[in-house]
Amino acid sequence: MSALPLAPAQSHSGFWRRALRQRNFVLGALLSLLLLCAAGLSYLWTPWSPYEMDLPAKLQAPGAAHWLGTDAFGRDVASLLLVGARNSILVGVIAVGIGLAIGTALGLLAAARRGWVEEAIMRLADFTFAFPAILSAIMLTAVFGAGIVNSIIAIGIFNIPTFARVTRASANAVWSREYILAARACGKNAWAITREHVLPNILSVLIVQATIQFAVAILAEAALSYLGLGTQPPQPSWGRMLSEAQTLMFQAPLLAIWPGLAIALAVLGLNLLGDGLRDLLDPRLARQR
């Protein structure tokens, strides 16, 4: 009897032992943690103000005063990167949150009701896929003007059909299980079964998908800012840093390397974290390991 309370701890310790043996998970977690630390640090401290221009100090090389140099306006590049990480995370969290909330609800509804409801939701998802994030942002910008809010809305709308499809496919697999038949035999309705049995059993899939979509959102935000449709001045953005550096590639190539490296590491870290979580949370892969 005394061994029963130890089971959860043993389960958690087994999970972390497998996690530490997963190179993708460890590397992805470290890179993602670095991104979070950079964003968190920007709220407390930056080497210089990312909003103040110092034209006499423009295009300085990395040194003791400016660790990564300065841009064409004399702003400290390290400070711009730190605050840019904060804005990337903000866009990613809200955009993925929109897609996760609405897409998951639609996917669960499609799996629970089936028939014409499922068909209508899936055709709506197909229609939304015809308008990628950047194209949606261009249309929203034409109507409402450029800005971070419109970028978030566009990326969030693009995430909705992705989560709807993943949720519907995973939920359909759960609905065919024997314990769902037992729950129906006990008199539970579709909504109770969805809340108590279906959703808890697909949470791991949704977590992995959210991690991957987070990386996509950061990349999309950088692309929109590069085109001038995303984060607007004076707010720093990795994508706009790339856009401003493209005319100075031969004069100051590091101005393009730093934000490009930041975007690459953030997207790589989140993708590796998602792959690692998929391998850890998939019971079949876990048993093989």
HUWOVEN-V852164 format. One record per pair of residues at least 12 apart in sequence whose ideal C-beta (glycine too) atoms are under 6 Angstrom apart, sorted by the first residue. I is the first residue (numbers start at 0). J is the second residue. D is the distance in Angstrom with one decimal. If there is no record, write none. Layout:
i,j,d
I,J,D
I,J,D
This chain:
i,j,d
17,288,5.9
18,279,5.8
21,275,4.8
23,271,4.7
23,274,4.8
23,275,4.1
24,275,2.6
26,271,5.3
27,268,5.1
27,271,3.1
27,272,3.2
27,275,5.4
28,272,5.7
30,264,5.6
30,268,2.5
31,268,4.6
31,269,5.8
31,272,5.2
34,84,5.8
34,265,5.0
37,81,5.4
37,84,4.2
38,84,4.4
38,85,4.2
38,88,4.9
41,81,4.0
41,82,4.8
41,85,4.8
45,78,4.0
45,81,5.4
46,75,5.5
46,77,5.3
46,78,5.4
47,75,3.7
47,78,4.9
49,78,4.2
49,79,5.0
49,82,4.7
49,235,5.1
50,233,5.0
52,72,4.3
52,73,5.3
53,73,3.4
54,73,5.1
56,69,5.4
56,73,4.4
57,69,5.9
57,71,5.5
57,73,4.3
58,251,5.1
67,257,5.6
68,253,5.9
70,254,5.8
76,257,5.6
79,235,4.4
80,261,5.5
82,235,4.4
83,235,4.5
83,236,5.5
83,237,4.5
86,230,5.5
86,236,5.8
87,217,4.9
87,220,5.9
90,151,5.5
90,220,4.3
91,213,4.7
91,216,4.1
91,217,5.2
93,151,5.0
94,151,5.1
94,154,3.9
94,155,4.4
94,216,4.6
95,209,5.5
95,212,5.1
95,213,5.3
95,216,5.6
97,155,3.1
98,155,5.5
98,158,2.4
98,159,4.9
98,162,5.0
99,162,5.5
99,209,5.6
101,159,5.0
102,159,4.4
102,162,2.7
102,163,4.2
103,162,5.5
103,166,4.9
105,120,5.1
105,163,4.4
106,163,4.4
106,166,2.6
106,167,4.0
107,166,5.9
107,170,5.8
107,193,5.3
109,167,4.6
110,167,5.2
110,170,3.5
110,171,5.1
110,174,5.9
111,189,4.4
111,193,5.2
124,160,3.5
124,163,5.0
124,164,5.9
127,160,4.5
128,160,5.4
132,153,5.2
132,154,4.8
132,157,4.0
132,219,4.5
135,153,3.9
135,156,5.8
136,150,5.6
136,153,3.9
136,223,5.2
136,228,5.0
139,153,5.6
140,228,5.1
145,228,4.9
146,231,5.8
147,230,4.8
150,220,5.9
150,223,4.9
150,229,4.4
154,216,5.1
154,219,5.0
158,212,5.4
165,208,5.1
169,201,4.1
169,204,4.7
170,197,5.1
170,201,5.9
173,197,4.9
173,200,5.0
182,196,5.9
203,280,3.8
207,273,5.3
207,276,4.9
207,277,4.6
210,269,5.8
210,272,5.4
210,273,3.8
211,273,4.2
213,269,5.2
214,266,4.6
214,269,3.7
214,270,5.1
217,265,5.4
218,266,5.4
221,237,5.1
221,238,3.6
221,262,5.1
224,236,4.1
224,238,3.1
224,239,4.5
225,238,4.0
225,241,5.5
225,242,4.7
237,258,4.3
237,261,5.5
237,262,5.3
240,258,4.0
241,255,5.9
241,258,5.1
